Amino acid sequence: MNYFKHILLSRTDSIGDVVLTLPMAGVIKEKYPNCKISFLGKTYTKDVVTLSKHVDEFINYDELLHLSLNERVTFINQLNVDVVVHVFPVKDIAHLFSQSNSKIKIGTKSRLYHWFTCNKIINLKRKNSNFHEAQLNIKLLSKIGISFNKPLNEIYNYYGFENTPILEEKFKSLIDSSKINIILHPKSKGSAREWGVENYLKLISNLPTNKFKIFISGTKDEALLMPELVQHPSVTSIAGLFSLQQFIAFINSADVLVAASTGPLHIAAALNKKAIGLFSPMRPIFPTRWAPLGKKAVFLVKKQICDNCLKSNNCECIKSISVLEVLKEIENDK
């Protein structure tokens, strides 16, 4: 059996994508427990990557970009990486590692530049796939002798999210231990179709304040797009309040999170919080591909054709998920 001392996973896109990549590290550690695993990502995802006990080192791609090409190659060679897995294909990164001393470079057949920069090519097409994103990621490991046949609902066991940050004292008082603390995350920065402000307002009006403490999360800019929610008398707005690290800690201190297919949804799921995902049925953003994975993670989606919404960010299919359906999932203790 081949033994690998150092494997690097390259994924330089958004938070949700990175969360669903991290089980790869757990799967690798199960097969090669003494292998070092590095993760090449962007600055803003570092606090997510470092949650996983399976990742030994975070390499900041944004910092690499400040170096000359020769300096980048020198830096990469000093890492002594045996295997690089291009989970998220980036042409410049593929060319960079093609000049490195890495023995195995894994890429996908669908990217023409991988044919010239990688020596292990896998036929993996994501866009129209009926596999989950986490499953597609793990399939890339077949080129280093890892065959993973466990069902989708077991993948969350491989997150290894044990390095959770501690919530700062000044934020602990926001949590009400006598109530169910629920985070509503209405916006998505354009990464997903949204359930809509009106639906969240109806949901808030149906959550008894003697039982629930309701938080609205998002960025400062997103808060400006939903004044009806952040100023609602039954709500505590935390929009723009936290660093990512402290937002993770806050999610970990709460009980429930409701959101569309966003980074916070996947973080909550991986932290084994009740994560309720609201999805559009259209490909490739449907839950078959992007459902949250976690012990208490669920999703809601209308089983209908969504072709009329393809050319619009205003998806009536996701908005047709009823408040009653969401309330049932919130109240469900399973």
SULPE-V903706 format. One record per run of one state. SS is the DSSP state (H for helix, E for strand, - for the rest). FROM is the first residue (numbers start at 1). TO is the last residue. If there is no record, write none. Layout:
BEGIN
ss->(SS/SS)
from->(FROM/FROM)
to->(TO/TO)
END
This chain:
BEGIN
ss->(-/E/-/H/-/H/-/E/-/H/-/E/-/E/H/-/H/-/E/-/H/-/E/-/H/-/E/-/H/-/H/-/E/-/H/-/E/-/H/-/E/-/H/-/H/-/E/-/H/-/E/-/H/-/E/-/H/-/E/-/H/-/H/-/H/-)
from->(1/6/11/15/20/23/32/36/42/43/50/52/53/57/61/65/69/79/83/87/91/99/104/109/114/118/120/123/133/145/152/159/161/162/169/173/180/186/197/206/212/217/220/225/227/231/235/238/244/254/256/260/263/271/274/280/287/291/297/302/307/310/316/320/323/332)
to->(5/10/14/19/22/31/35/41/42/49/51/52/56/60/64/68/78/82/86/90/98/103/108/113/117/119/122/132/144/151/158/160/161/168/172/179/185/196/205/211/216/219/224/226/230/234/237/243/253/255/259/262/270/273/279/286/290/296/301/306/309/315/319/322/331/334)
END
